[in-house]
């Protein structure tokens, strides 16, 4: 399937990018890199893409398996290499489930299904980074 | 350098993600996947990240080399595989420079420096996709 994105320079370090959703997004460099911080940092969008892709799988499985979850938070902690080209070489992705009635076994199964089978962004990340996935359960 | 992003489930298929810029972003699945389309599709954010990362390099070099460019547009056309996990296996990135006084040689040099040396997102993409880069020059 073809996925197309067009990105237009707005001058200085600002760019506007399309998205298949129809919602455009703005990117900018930080002040330390000559920008004004008036938009997203592009590299970190990769981490949101990873959390979003896997999060959508898990949300979908929570609904399908009729699981009770009050809240779900996904923390990503990535290391960017020091030398150019700077890429993410280590990524820790932590799923935090909150609720008084969590089915830990099934939620772990949902995370595993996403990470091992469904999440295409995770598959891409595995090609350049050492990725580890953690699952934590919290009572409210 | 550590880069951290926290993504919070908002219910249904919606997620809110932080960005080091301080600007949060919203993601959602499309209607065909049980969402309402009220946010960015996460996978396509990877393509914006690629265009933004390389675009920032080129914008920075345009300034440094004092080049005259009226407009710059970056088209990305990616193929998503059909089987799970669905990832981008082929990516074509096309730089379009617009202007009446384009220094084609130096602009090509700027693109090459980004693609071959500076752009970390490009380095990540090369690990999972066959990437080709095109440069086009247009008079206004």
Interface residues (C-beta under 8 A of the other chain):
Chain A: X1 X2 X3 X4 X5 X6 X7 X8 X9 X12 X13 X15 X17 X19 X20 X21 X22 X23 X25 X27 X28 X29 X30 X33 X34 X35 X37 X39 X40 X41 X42 X43 X44 X45 X46 X47 X48 X49 X50 X51 X52 X53 X55 X56 X59 X60 X63 X69 X71 X72 X73 X74 X75 X76 X77 X78 X79 X80 X81 X82 X84 X85 X86 X87 X88 X117 X118 X119 X120 X121 X122 X123 X124 X127 X128 X129
Chain B: X1 X2 X3 X4 X5 X6 X7 X8 X9 X12 X13 X15 X17 X19 X20 X21 X22 X23 X25 X27 X28 X29 X30 X33 X34 X35 X37 X39 X40 X41 X42 X43 X44 X45 X46 X47 X48 X49 X50 X51 X52 X53 X55 X56 X59 X60 X63 X69 X71 X72 X73 X74 X75 X76 X77 X78 X79 X80 X81 X82 X84 X85 X86 X87 X88 X117 X118 X119 X120 X121 X122 X123 X124 X127 X128 X129
